[in-house]
Amino acid sequence: MTSTLLGLLSIEEAAANLTTLPPDVLDLIFQLLYDAWLVDIHRKFGGPQGGYARYDYERCQGEFLFGMSLSCRYLRAQTMRWIFREVYNWETSRGRVWPQSIWPYIKIVHLRDRTSRTSRKLELSAETIRSLPVMLSLVKATIRFEASIPSDLLQALSLAPALLHLEILQTRFDGDFPSCTLRFPCLETLVISICGFAAVAGQNHVDRIKQADNVHSLLESVSSRLSELRISGDLISQAFPLLQWPHIRTFAITEHKPTPYITLSHLISKMPSLRDLQTLYTAEVPPDRVAPVFPSYHLGDSNSQSALTSCHLLSTATLGNILPGDPILAQLPASLRCLHLRAPVDPFDTEAGFPQNAYFPLNEHALTEALHQLRYLLDLVELSIDLDFFVTAPLIQQIASALPQLEVLELSLPRFLFVNSPRRFKEKDRDPAILTALNLFPRLRHLRIAMNFPKPIRDIRRSREVTARWFLAGVPTLERVSFAAHPKMYLVGFETRSWDTWDRTVFDLHWVSAPPTPPPKDSSGHATWEISGTDGTRVIARGPKVYI
C-alpha cells in the first residue's frame, strides 16, 4: 500500500507544472520572482542612492515575466495583472493611450512631462487624462512635472474610484486650479514635495503665494479622509493650522520650514489621531560644500505648553536637525515608544552627487544634555541617533543611564565616508568596553550600526560578519545585529535604509539558498532583506554557513 501511494504521489508531482497550479499559488511564485528581481536591481545599482537607480525605476516592473507570458495562453492570462500593473505615460504623449484591454490590470500610474533617462519632453494627452477615472483598479498615482500640474489632471484623478495613494513630486502648483470640488473618495495617503529624483528641486519664477493657495485648496478637499500626509514645508500656507485632520496617523513635514515659520504645536493642533510624527527640516549645503547650515529655530514651543504633550496616541517621533536647548525634547508625550534624531541634508544638485559629509548639530556635550532631558520617556524602547563623532563606550553608557529600557538601538555615523578601512572599523568596534556598556541595557535585542563603508562592499562582508558575531557573543540579550553601508541615503527623499542583519540563530543553523522575500519594515520604517532558513524562520545573514 505504501509503495502504491508513493507511486501515485510521484505521478502527481510529475504532472504538476505552472499550468496546473491554481492562481493563488502562481501569485505567490510571481511575488517571489518579483522580489528577487528587485534585489537584483539593488545589487546592480546600489539601491536608491545608486547613480542609475532613477533610470532603472522607469522600466516595466513586470519585465521578468515577459518570457513566461509567451509560453501559453493560461500563463499569459495569469501574468497580465503583473506585467501591466504599473505603467508610464511614455507613448501616451503622442496622442495614444494604453490599450483599454489592460485597464483592469493597471494599479499604479506614473505621469511625467519629461523622461529621466533621455530628458525627452512629454505631453500628457487628453485621452490619457480621461482614461484615469475609468481605471477601476488604479490605487496609486505619481506625478513629476517641471511645469505646473494641469487642473484637468487633478480633477480626473479625484474621480478615480479606488485611488488610495497620490504622490506629487517636483511639481509646481502655481497654475490654474480646478474650480469644482475634488472628490478623492478613497484617498488615504498624500505626498506633495518639491523634491525630485535625488535632490531638492530649485524652481525659479514660481508664484509662491498662488502655489501655497492651490496646495491649501487641495489639502482642504482631502483633510477629512487622509490617514497619512507628507508635505514639503515650503508648500505649507499660514492657513494650514485651521484644517481639521481627524484621521491623520502619520504626518511628515520635509525639506524646509514654512515661511513665515509655523510652530510644530500649531501644525499638529488639529490631529487627534496622530501616531507617527516626522519633522525632517534639512540643513542646507552652501556653495563651498564645506559644512551644512542648520536651521536656526526650535521645534518646541518655549512660550506655552506644546500640543505634543497631549498627543497621547503618538508612538513614534522623528526629529531632524534639532539644536541644543530645543524644548521639544522635554515636550514629547511620556508614552512615546520610538524616537529618531536625524540630520537630513539637502543634496546640492542631482548631477554633482550627494554631499560627501553630513553633520549632526548636537555635539557630544549637547547630546549628553539631550539624553538627560529624555529620562522621563519611560516607555521608550527604540532610539536612533545620527552622530557627528565615532561611537564610544562612554556614549553608550550615557544612553544606558538615561534610557536603560531600550530594546532597539541604532547609531548612524554619516560623516565617516571612505576613511574607515575594514581594519580600522574592526579595531574601533571591537573595544571590550563597548560590550560592557551594551550589557547595561537589560532588554536590548537589536543593535543597528550605519556607516559609509569603503567600496567594494564585498571586501568588508567578512569584517562585518566577525563584528556581528562578536556583538552577539558579548551581549547575551541581543537577538540581531544590523549594518547599513550607506547612511548617506538618509537625505531628502530617501527615508529608508537597506540593512544586512545577522541573527543569533544564524551561526547555529545550516542555511540553504532561497529567493529573497519582500523587505519587512520595523517601527522606524527601516527595511531588512530576508531569506528563509531550513527551520522556517526568516533571517538575512551572511554567517559561516549562509549562502546567498
N, C-alpha and C positions, 0 to 999 in steps of 0.2 A: 504493500500500500504506500509506504513511504517513497519508494522509488518511482511509483506511478505519479504521485503528487509532484515530486521533484521534476519529473519529465514534463508534466503539464505546465509547471511554473517556467521551465526553460523555454517551452514553446511560446508562452505568453510574453516572456521577456524578449524573445527573438522577434516577436511580431510587433512589439511596441516601438514606435518611432514618432517623430514630431507630428505626423499627420493623424496619428491616432490619439494623441494626448488631448484632454479637454482644454478649453480656452483658459481657464484659471491657472492651470499648470503651465501652459505656454506663456502666460503673462509673467509668471514667476521667472521662467527661463529668460524671457526678454529683459526683465528688470535686472537680472544678474549680468547679462551681456551688456546692457546699457551702463551699469555701474563700472564694469571692467573697462569699457571704452572711456568713461570719464577719468578713471585712474590713469589710463594710458596717456590721455591728454595732459593731465597734470604732470606726469613724469617727463613728457616731451617738452613741455613749455614752462614748467616750473610753477604751475598754479596761476592764480590771478595776477601775480606780480611779474610773470614771465613776459618777455618782450613781444611775443606773438599771441598772447592769450586773447587779446581783444579781437584779433583776426579770427582765431580759432573758434570763438564762440559765435561767429557769424557763419556757421556752416550748418548743414542739415543734421539735427541731433539724432535722426533715425538712420543715418547712412550705414551703420553697422548691420542693418537688416536688409539692405538692398539685394544682396545675393540670395538670401533666403526667400525674399518675396517673389523672385523669378522662378523658383523651383516648382511650384504647383499653385493651383487656384486656391486651395484651402489655406496654405500658408500666406498667400498674398492677402487674403481676406483678414487673416488674424494679425498680420503685421501693419495693416493700413493705419490703425489708430496709433501706432508707434512712429511710423515714418512721417505721418502728416500732423502729428500733434503739436509741432512747433514750426511756425513759418515766418518768413520775412517778406518784405514788400519789394524785393529786387526787381521782379519782372512786372509787377502791377503798375509801376510808374509809367509804363509805356501804353497806358490805356487799357491794359488787361487786368483781370482779377483771377484769383485762384479758382480752379475748376469747382463748380458747385458740388460735384460728386464727393469732394473731400471735406466740405464744410462741416459735416457731422463729426469729423475726427479732429478738427483743429481746437486745441485747448489754449495755446499760447501764440500770441501775435506780437512780432517786433516791427515797429514802424520807424523808419529813418528818412531823413531828407538828403543823406549823403552816406555812401559806403565807407566803412572804416578801413577796408583793405586797399581800395583804389582811390578813395575820395571822389568817386563819381557822383555827380549830383543826381538826386532822385526827386521825382514829383509824385505826390500821393494822389492817385486818380480818384475821381468822384465815384467810380464803380467800386473801388476798394472800400471807401468810406461807407457806402450804402450797404455793403455786404456784412459789416460788423454786427449790426443788431440782429441779423438773421442767423448768426452762428450760435446755435443753442448750447454748444459745449464749451464756448470760449470762457475761460476762467481767469486768464491773466493777459495783460497788455502792457508793453513797454514802449515808450516814445522817446526818441532822441532827435531833436531838431535843432538846427542852427538858427532858423527863422522862428518867428512867433508861431505858436501852436494854432492851427486852423480851428475856428469856432465850430464848424460843422463836424470836425473830427471828435471834439469833446462831446458834442451833442449825440453823435452816433454811438460812442462808447457808453454814454449814460443810459442808452436804451438796450444794451446787451443784457439779456435776462439772467445770465449766470456769472457775470464778471465779479470776481472776488478780490482781485489784486491788480492795482494800477500803479505803474511807475512812470513818472515824467522826469526825465533827466536831461541836463544840459540844454534846457529849452526855455525860450523867452515867453513871457506872459503879457507883453505889453501891446498885443494886437487886439483885434475885435473879440469880444466875449459873447457867448450865446445869450440871447435876450430871454429865452424861455428857461423854465426851471429844469435843472439837471437831476435826473431821477436816481441813477445808480442803485437799483433796488436791492442788490445783494453785496455791494462793495463792503469789504471788511478791512483791507489794507491799502493805504495810500502813501506813496513815496514821491516827494517833489524835491528835486535837488538841482543846484547849479553845477554839481559835479559831473564831469564827463567820464570817459572810459577809464582814465587813470589819473585825472587831475581836476582841480577846480577850474571851471571854465571862466575865462576872462571875457565878459560880454561888454562890448563898447556901445555907446549911444543907445542905451536902454532907458525907456521912460519908467523909472523905478516907482514912481507914485502910481502910475496906471498898472504896472505889474503887480504891486502889492494889493491894489484894489481887486484885480482879477483873481489873484490867488485866494484872497479872502472870500470872494463870492463862491469859488469852488469849495472851499472849506465849509462855508456856511450851508451849502447844499448837502454835505455828507457827514457833518459832525455828529448828528444824532445816531448814525449807524456804525461808524468806524470803530474797530477794536484795536487798530494799530496805525500810527501816523509817524512817518519820518520826513522831516522837512528842514531845509536849509534856513538858518536864522536870517539870512539875507532876504528871505521871501515873507517873513512874518510882519504883519502890519500892527499898528497900535491898537486895532480893534480886536485882535486875537483873544485877549482875556475875557471878552464878552461872550464868546461862543460857549455853548453847552456841549460837553463830551461825556455823556452818561455811560458809554460802554467802552471807552478807551482803556485798554490794558497795557499797551506799550506805546510810549511817547519818546521819540528821539529827535533832538534838535542838533543839527550838524553844521559843519563849515564855520560860519561866522556868526557873531552875536547880532540880534536885531538892532537896527538903527532907526530911531533912538532906542537905547537899551531898555529892555523889559526884564524885570527881575524874574527869577525862576518861580517865586511864590505866586506871582500874577499869572505866569504861563500855565501853571497846573491847578489853578484855584477852582476850575470847573471840571475836574477829572476825578470823580469819587471812586472809580473802579481801577485806578492806576496801580499796576503791579511791577512794571519794568520802566525805569526812567533812565534815559541816556542823554547827557549833556556833553556833546563832543565838539565844543568850540576848539578850533585848531589854532596852533601857533603859525605865524606867517614866516615864510622863508625870504629873507631880504635878498637883493640882487647879488651881494657878495657871497651868499650861501655859506657864511661862516657859522651862524647860530640862529635858530628861530627866535622870533619876537613873540613873547607870550601876551595874551590879552590882559589888559590892566583893569580888572574889575573882579568882584567877588560874586560867586554863585549864591551864597547865602545872603539873607536879609538881616542886617545888623540893627535896624530900627524897630522892627516888630517881629512877632513870632512867625516863623516860617510856616507856609502851608504844608511843607513836607512832614512836619510833626504830626499832623492829623491824617496823613495818608496811611491808615492802618493796614491796608492791603498791600502796600509796597513791599516787595520782597527782594528786588534787585535794583541796584543803582550803579550807573557807570558815569564817572565824573572825569571830564577831560581838562587837563592843564589847570588844576586848582592851585592857587597861590598861597604862600604862607599866611596864616592868620585868617583864612577864609572861614566865616562862621558856619558854612554849610556842613562841616564835619560834626558840629555839635547840634545840628538840627535834623538829622536823619531819624526816621522812626526807629524806636528801640527794637521793633520786631524784624528789622532788616536781616535777610539771610545771606545775600551776596553783595559784595562791594568791589568795584573795579576802578582803580585810579589809573587813568590813561594819560598819554601825552601825544595825541594825534597831531600830525604836522601836514600842512598843505604841500603837496608836490609842487615844485616851481613851474613845471610845464610837462606836457605829455611826451615831448620828443627828447629832451635832455635827460630824462630819467628821474629817479627819486633823490631826495636829499640823502647824502651819504651818512649823516649822523642825525639822530634825534636826541633831544634833551628833555629832561624832566624838570619842571620848575621847582620841585621840592628837593633841596639838597639834604644831606644826611641829618643835619641838625633840625631842619624844618620837618622832615619826615618823622623824626623822633617825637616832636611835639604833636604832629598829626596823629600818630599812633596812640599817644596818651589821651587825646580827645576822643578816640574811638572806643575807649574802655567800656562805655555804657552799652555797647551793642552786644549784649549777652547772647543773642540768638544768631549772631553772625557765624556762618560755617564755611564761607568761601571768600577769599581775599586775593585780588590780583593787583600787582603794582608794577608800573614801568619805572625802572631805575636809571639814574644817570651815573651810577657807580657800581662796581662789581659786588656780587653777593659775598657777605662776610658772616662769620658766626655771630658777632655782636648784633648785627642787624636782625638775624633770625631770632636771637634771644629777646630782643626788644619786641618783636612781633608776638612771640610766645607769651611774654609778660603781659602785653596788653590784651591779646585775644587767644588765650590758651585753648579755647573750644574749637578752633578751626579744624575742619576736615579736609579742605582743599586749599592749597597754597600755590599761587602762580607768581613767579618772579621773571620779569622780562628785562633784558639788557640791550635795547636797540642801538646804543652807541658803539657796542663792541663789534665792529664790522671789519672783517678781513684782517684783523690784527691778532686774533687769538688762534694760534695754531692748535691742532688737536692735542699736542703735547702740553701746551700751556693751559688749555681748557681742562685737561685731565688733572694736571697738578693743582689748579685752583680749586676744582670741585672735590678733590679727594683729601681735603683737610679734615682730620678726625673731629675737630671742634664743631664743624658743621653738623655732623651726625649727632653729636651731643646736644646741640641746640635744637635739632629737629625732634629729638626724643622728648623735648619739653611739651610737645603737643600730644596729649594722651589719646586723641582720636584722629590724628592725621592719617588719611587714607590715600590721598592723591597729591603728588608733587609735580608741578609743571615748571619747566625752565625754558625760556625762549632766548636765543642768541643768534646773531648773524654769523653762522659758521662759515669758514672758508670753503670755496668750491674746489674740486667737485665734492659734493656731499658724500659720495660713496667712500671717500678716503677717511671719513670720520665716523662711519657707522660702527666700526668696532670699538672706537673710543667711547661712543655714547652707550653702547651695549654694556661695556665694562663698568661705566659710571652708574648706569641704571641698576646693574646687579649689586654694586657697592651700596647704593642708597637702600635698596630693598633688604639687603643683608644687615645693614646697620640700624634700620628703623623698623622694628617688628610690626608696627601698626600700618605701615604703608602697604597698599594693595597695588598701586600703579605709579609709574614714573614716566613722564612725557617730556619730549623735547620738540620744540618748534625751531626750524632752521632759518626762518625768515620773519623776525619780528617787524621788519620794516614794512611788511604787509599791512600793519596796523596804521594805515593812512586813510585819507579821505576816500570813502567808497569801499574799503575793504575792512569789514568789522570781524572777520573770522580768520583763524589761522589753522593750518593743517598740522596736526600733531602726530608724531611717531610715539607710540605708547608701549611700554614694556610692563606686562602684568606679572605679579609674583608667581603665578602658576606656570608661566611660560617656560621657566627654567627647569621645570619638573616634568613637563608633558612632551610627548612626541607629536610634532605638528606635520601636517601634510599640506601640499599645495592646494589652495582653494581660491575661487574667484572672490574678489572683494565685494563687500556689501555696502549700501549707502552709508556715508559717514554720519553717525548719530550726533546730536548736539546736547551738550550738558547745559546747566543753568546759565552759563555765561555766553552761550551761543557758539562755543568753540567746537570744531569738527574733529573727530578722530577716525582714522581709517581702520577698518577691522577685517579680520579673516576668521575662518571657522577652524576650531580645533577638533580633534577626534572625539572629545568628550561632550561636544555640543556647546561648549562655552564659546564666546566670541571675543577675540582679543587681537590687536595687532601688535606684533613684537618681532624683533629680529634677534632672537636668542640663539644659543649654540645649536638648537635643533629646529630652527624655524627656516622654512624655505618659501620665498616669495617670488 
